[in-house]
Amino acid sequence: MPLLKDVVSKMPQAICELTPTAVNLNLIVNRDVPPFDSRELRQAMALSLDRQAFIDIISEGQSDIGGVTQPLPEGLWGMPPDVVKALPGYDPDVQKNRTEARLIMHKLGYGPDNRLKVKVATRDLPFFRDPAVILIDQLKEVYIDSELEPIDSTIWLPKVMRKDYVVGLNLAGSGPDPDQNLYLLYGAATCPDSCPSPLCSVPDEGLGVEHVRRAYSPPIELTQARRIYTSLPRTR
C-alpha cells in the first residue's frame, strides 16, 4: 500500500487499482515438536490472533478475513462470513478469544511467571518479516515470548519441507480450484507421491478429500470442501 500511494502521488494520471488475490498469511506450527504437539496449545495460539490488526497494519485495511480459500465474493470457494466467524479464533471479539487462550495456557502450566519461549521462523523478505513481527507481538498476549528467525529465501522452502522449524509464518497462495489446498493442507491419506509439502503428513481422518476432488458437480464439491474447511480448525 505505501508503494502504491507513492506512485499515485508522483503520477496522479496513472490508473492504479487493487485486485484481490488468493494469498494467505499462515501461522505454521510443527506439531511433532513438544510442547506444540498439544492441540490445546495450538488452539491457544490461534485464539491469540487479532486478524484485523494484521489487515490494518499490513494492507491498511484493504485485505479480507477468510478461511484457507480466498474470501467471498471474489473467491468462489470462500466461506460465508457467519461461518468464518464461528471458526476457532475467528470471532471478532479478540479480547474474549485471548481470555479463553490464557485459560488454556494456565491449564497447561504457563502464565506471567512461566512464559513459553520459541523462535518464529519466516522467509527473509519484508513482506514475510513484517507480519511475523506482528505475530510475535500478539503471541505475547498468551504468555508466549518469541524471537524472529529470518531464513534466507534459498533455503526457506527446503527447511519447511524438512519440518526444520517449530513455529513459523508463511505466505501461501492458491488457484481458483481448491484441489491444491485440499491436498497440501488437509489430504495426506490421498496425497499424491509428488506432493512437496510436509503439511501433507496430516491424516485424512475420514474427511473425504479424495471424494471432494473427484466430485465433478461444483455444488456438491463446494459443499464438501466447506465441510472440510470448517472441520479442520476444530481438530488440529
ZIURRA-V577851 format. One record per residue. N is the residue number from 0. RES is the residue in one letter. PHI is phi in whole degrees, 0 to 359 (999 if undefined). Layout:
BEGIN
n res phi
N RES PHI
N RES PHI
END
This chain:
BEGIN
n res phi
0 M 999
1 P 302
2 L 295
3 L 298
4 K 296
5 D 294
6 V 297
7 V 297
8 S 293
9 K 272
10 M 227
11 P 300
12 Q 281
13 A 290
14 I 262
15 C 239
16 E 215
17 L 270
18 T 238
19 P 295
20 T 229
21 A 261
22 V 246
23 N 252
24 L 273
25 N 235
26 L 277
27 I 250
28 V 229
29 N 279
30 R 280
31 D 271
32 V 254
33 P 297
34 P 272
35 F 281
36 D 283
37 S 276
38 R 298
39 E 294
40 L 294
41 R 295
42 Q 294
43 A 298
44 M 297
45 A 296
46 L 289
47 S 283
48 L 282
49 D 253
50 R 294
51 Q 295
52 A 296
53 F 302
54 I 296
55 D 297
56 I 275
57 I 285
58 S 243
59 E 52
60 G 83
61 Q 266
62 S 263
63 D 233
64 I 266
65 G 208
66 G 273
67 V 285
68 T 257
69 Q 299
70 P 296
71 L 293
72 P 272
73 E 292
74 G 273
75 L 297
76 W 264
77 G 293
78 M 266
79 P 301
80 P 306
81 D 292
82 V 287
83 V 299
84 K 296
85 A 277
86 L 288
87 P 303
88 G 89
89 Y 260
90 D 300
91 P 294
92 D 278
93 V 297
94 Q 296
95 K 296
96 N 300
97 R 288
98 T 297
99 E 297
100 A 296
101 R 295
102 L 297
103 I 296
104 M 297
105 H 300
106 K 299
107 L 274
108 G 98
109 Y 258
110 G 180
111 P 303
112 D 261
113 N 216
114 R 268
115 L 278
116 K 247
117 V 202
118 K 264
119 V 254
120 A 276
121 T 201
122 R 293
123 D 278
124 L 225
125 P 305
126 F 283
127 F 263
128 R 295
129 D 301
130 P 294
131 A 296
132 V 295
133 I 296
134 L 301
135 I 301
136 D 296
137 Q 286
138 L 296
139 K 300
140 E 293
141 V 237
142 Y 67
143 I 243
144 D 263
145 S 240
146 E 236
147 L 290
148 E 237
149 P 288
150 I 244
151 D 303
152 S 303
153 T 292
154 I 241
155 W 298
156 L 295
157 P 302
158 K 296
159 V 293
160 M 298
161 R 280
162 K 59
163 D 269
164 Y 201
165 V 248
166 V 231
167 G 208
168 L 235
169 N 226
170 L 251
171 A 221
172 G 243
173 S 214
174 G 273
175 P 288
176 D 254
177 P 280
178 D 308
179 Q 302
180 N 292
181 L 300
182 Y 283
183 L 293
184 L 255
185 Y 233
186 G 244
187 A 301
188 A 296
189 T 238
190 C 290
191 P 300
192 D 299
193 S 277
194 C 301
195 P 269
196 S 255
197 P 290
198 L 296
199 C 286
200 S 283
201 V 281
202 P 296
203 D 296
204 E 56
205 G 74
206 L 281
207 G 80
208 V 299
209 E 295
210 H 297
211 V 296
212 R 298
213 R 266
214 A 278
215 Y 276
216 S 270
217 P 309
218 P 300
219 I 292
220 E 297
221 L 297
222 T 297
223 Q 293
224 A 297
225 R 295
226 R 297
227 I 292
228 Y 299
229 T 274
230 S 279
231 L 299
232 P 300
233 R 272
234 T 246
235 R 261
END
